[in-house]
Amino acid sequence: MIVYLSISIGVALQISGSNWDIIWHGIGNVESFLTPPHSVIYSGVALAIGSIVLGIILFALLEHKKGSNSISLFYFLRPSIMPFSLKLAVIGSILQLTAGPFDFWWHNQFGFDGLLSPPHSVLASGMLMVALGALIGIHALKRDNNTSFFSKVCLAVAFAVFLMVAVGMVLMFTLPFSKGQYFDFNPDPLTAVAAASIVIPFLIGLCLFSAARVTSMPFIFTSITAIIMLIQSTTTIISNSYFVGIFPFYLLNIFPALLADIILQYRRGEGITLIPASNTTVKRYLIASIIVPLFFTTLFFPWSIDVYGGFFKPSDDIRTEEFFIQLLMPVIIPIVIPLSAVSSMAGEYVVWRFMNANRMNTMF
């Protein structure tokens, strides 16, 4: 469990460093190999890959101990013997390691690039696979033989990190920051706005609904949202003087998650209880899981607003938070919020159908 948690923390450092790096460039700091954001990214890569290697060794030792002494320890190091979670993490780490030399070659050939480039896509894909591997591994351990509070915390961290990376992948393909020296990978502005407004709430609804159904941890939505807010606030809100003034307002994002958890934990005739809501109806799960995605524009501020900036092209004199206020009444409330509600319901429906199908397969 600690190994998988370390993998998730390593990926969290990578996504934190990546967010910070964008801010670092945006405020005009000089680029070099050992910038503070790069140091965070490299530390995260080292922690994740080191934890994966340790996990493989521990798995082989445990299997060797359970099996016959006549079976060589190297037998359990074969990729076909390893659990799926470790295989996924290994493939993801290989992609991350190849992305570094690929990015170096790309810069030598084509100069500076933007957010979306082939090397960056390889790196992000590797991060997503490693985060998913850690999430699957923690869930498998908790389901099989570990119901401690620590295992529930690990699962909340893994869900939050995976969601952050998944949303980061969507933002990579929708933010208007991908014009390089020779290639312009910026997406069509209208397509980018539509994709972000649909896919990000879908992913949030999918992850939160999954977390609520597979964990018995009270206030799971609040826990996941708080972890996301910790990553977002430290790397994009308070990391520079431009956004630090809105930090108290950013903290308000915790209240939708608290409301969702209260709905999830409330039982008719019993009030609010910390007993896991195992008998909560699907309707209550749906209502709770829709609330947080409604506020994805503020939860993932400023990146979510920058996506709309690619289409509306505000003046350079307008601050990002001022642009958000301008969009609130004509765009976000009447269009984006209803769209995000439908999209998050679609994500929850996918999880619900998958879990029901899996339960039926188990019965037969």
N, C-alpha and C positions, 0 to 999 in steps of 0.2 A: 504493500500500500504506500509506504514512504517513497519507494522508487517511482511509482507512477505519479505521486504528488510532486516529486522533484522534476519529473518530465514536464508536468503542467506548469510549474513555476518557471522553468526554463523557457517555455513558449511564451508565458506572460511577460517575461523580461524582453523577449524578442519583439513582441507587439508593442510593448511600452517604448522600447528604444526606437522602433520604426516611427511611431507617432511623434516622439520627441524630435527625431531627425527631420521630419517634415517641418515642424515648428522652427527648428534650428536653421534650416535653409530659408524659411519664410522671413525671419527677422534679420537676414543678411550676414549670418556668421560664416566665416571662412571654412571651406570644406578641406578636411584632411583625413588621414586614415584613423588616427586616434582622437576623434572627437568624443565628448562625453556620451552622446547618443550611441555612437558606434561601439563604445566600450560596453554599454548596457546590452546591445545586440549580441556582441561576441560572447559576453558572459552567459547570456541566455542560451546561445548555441552550445557552448561548452558544457553547461549544466545539463541540458536536455540530452545531448549525445553521451556524455559520461554516465548519466542515469540509465540510458538505454543499454549501454554496455554492461553496467552493473546488473541490470535486470536480467539480461541474457545469462550472465554468469550464475546469478542466484537461482534462476530457473533450472539451469543444468545441474547445479549442485543438489537442489531439492529433489529433482527427478532421479538423479543418480542415487541419492540416499534412500528414496522409496523403492527403487528398482533393485534388480539383482546386481551384486558386485561384479558379476561376470560381464556386465554391460559397461563398455567404456564410457567415461565421462564425456568424451568428444561426440558420442552418439547423440547426446541430448543437445549439442550445440548445432545440430543440423537444422537448417531453416524450416524443413517440413515438420519438425517435431515441436517447434516453438509455438506458443499460443498466438492467435490471430492478432491480438492487440500489440504484441511485441513485433510481429512481422510488419504491421502497418507503420509502427514507429520507426523501425529500421529503414523501410523504404523512404519514409519522409525525411529521415536524417541524411540519407544518401543524396536525395534531391537537394537538401540544404547545402551539403558539402560541395556538390557540383555547381551550385548557383554562384559561389564565390569566384572561382576561376572563369566561369562563363561571363559574369558581370565585368571582370577585369578585361577580358578579351573584347567585350562589347564596347566598353569605354575607349579602348585603344583603336577600335575600328570606326566607331561612329560618334565619338565625343560624348558630351554629357547627355543623359537621357532624362525622362520624366518618371512619374510614379509607375505607370504601366509600361513595362518593357519585357521582352522574353526572359532575361535573367531574373527580374523581380517576380515574374509570374511563377517561375520554377521555385524560387525561394518561398513564396507565399503558399504554393501547393504543398511543399514539404512541411511547412509549419502546420497547415491544416491537417495533414495526415498524422503528424506526430501528436497534435492535440487530440484528434479523434482516437488514436491508439491509446493514449493515457486515459481518456474518458471511458472507453470500452473496458480497459483493464481494471479500473477502479470499480466500475459497475459490476463486473464479473466477480471480483473478490468480495464485494459487499453482499451480493446476492447469494453466493455460495456458503460463506462461513464467517462473515463479519458484519455485525449490526451495531457496532459501537458508534458513539458520537463522533469520534475521530474519522471513521470511514464516511459518515454523512457529510462532514466538513470537506473531506477530500473530494467527494462527489460534487458538492456545490462549487468548489474551486475549478474542477475539471469542466463542468458545464459552462461556467462563466468564461473560462479561457477559450474553450472551443467556440462559443458564441462570438467572442471578440474577434477571433481569427476569421470566422465565417463572414461576419459583417465587414471586416477589413478587406476580404476578397471582393465583396460587392462594391465597396467604396473604391477599390483600386480600378475597377472597370467603369466607374461612373463619375469620379471626380475629374474636373477639367485641369489636371496637373500633369498631363502626359505628353506634352509637346517637347521633344528633344531637339538636339542640334540638327539631326538629319531626318528624323521620323516624327510624325505627329500622330500619336495614338489616342488623342482625345476622342471620346465617344460623341455621337450625335447628341446635342444637348437635351432635346425632348425625350429621346430614348433613355438617356441617363436618368432624368428626373423620374420617368415612369418606372424604370427598373429598380431604382433605389426605394421608391415609395411602395413598391409591391414586394420585392424580395426581402428587404430588411425586416419588415413586420412579420413576414412569413417565417423567417428564421427564428425570430424572437419567440413567436407563438409556438413553433415547433419545439424549441429547446425548453421553454418554461413549462409547457404542457408535459413534455417527457419527464422533466425533473420532478414535477409535482406527482406524477403517476408512479415513478420508480423509487422515490425516496420517501421515507417517513419522517423527514426532518421538518419540524415546525418553522414557519417563516422562511421557506426555501426561496421564494421570489425575492424577498428582501435581502437574503444572503447573496444570491447571484447578482442582483442589481448593485449591491454595495461593493462587490468585488470589481464589477465593471466600472463603477464610479471612481473607485480608488485608482484604477489604471488610467482612466480618462483624465481625471482631475490632476494627477501628479505629472502626467506627460504632456497634456495639451492646455490645461486651464491655468495652473499655477507655475508652469515652467518658464513663463515669460511675463513681462509687465503688461502686455497687450490685453490678456484675458483675466489676469489675476483679480481684477475688481469685480468680476461676475461670479466668483467662486461661491459666495453665500447663496446666490440664486441657483447655481448648479446643484447644490446640495438638496434642493427641493425635489429632485428626481426620485428621492427615496420614498416619498409619500405615496405615489401610485403603487409602488411595490408593496408597501405596508397595507394599503387598502385591499390589494389583491389577496394578500395573505390572510387578512381578517375575514374576507369573504370565504376563503378556502377553509379556514379553521372554525368558522361559525356553524354551530349545529342548532337546529330549531329546538327551542326549549332548554338548551344547555348554555347559551351564550358563547363567549369566546373560550376555547379550550386549547391547551398545548398538546392534547392527545392527537396523534397523526390522523388526519381525516380519511381513513381507509374506506369508509362507507359514503363519502361525499359523492353526490351525483355527478354525472358527466356534465350536466348543465352548469353546476357550480364551478367545475374545473374550467369550462369554456369561458364563463364570465370573468373569472379571475385572470385567466391567461390572456384575455384580450386587453386588459387595462394597461399593462406596461407597454405593449407595442404602440399604443396610441400616442405615447410621448417619446418615440424613438428620435424625433428631431432634436429634442433637448438632451436626451440621454447620450447621444453620440455627437453633440455639439463640439466643435464647429464644423466637423466634416459633413454632416448631413445638410447643413445650410450652404456649404460651399458647392454641393452638387446642384442646388437650385441656382446658385450664382452663375453656373455655366450656361444656363438657359436665359435668365433674366438680365445678366450682365450689369450688375449695379456699378455705380461710380466708385472709383478707387477711394474717394473721400468718405464713403459710407462704411462705418464699422460693421463687423459681422453681426453683432447683436442688434444693431439698428436695422439691418437688412432683414433679420429674423422677424422683428416687430412689424416691418412693412409687409411681410408675407403672411402674417398671422391671420388676418381677417379675409383677404381675398383668395388665399390659396390653401394654407395649412388646415384651418378649421373646417371650411366647407368641402374641400376636396381630399386632402391628404389623410385626415383623420378617419373619415368613413372608409376610404380605400384601405388604410392600414388595418381597420377592424375586420374587414372582409378577408384580407390577406392573412392575418394572424389566425382567423378561424379556419382557413384552408390548411395552414400548417398543423393546427391541432387535429383537424379531421384526418390528415395523413397519418399522424401518430396513432390516433384512436383506431383507425382501420388496421394499421400494422400490428398493434398490440392485440386486437381481437383475433386477427388471423393467426398470430403466433400462439395465442392461447388455445385456439381450436386445433392447431397442429400438435400442440403438446398433449391435448386430450386424446387424440387419435393415434 
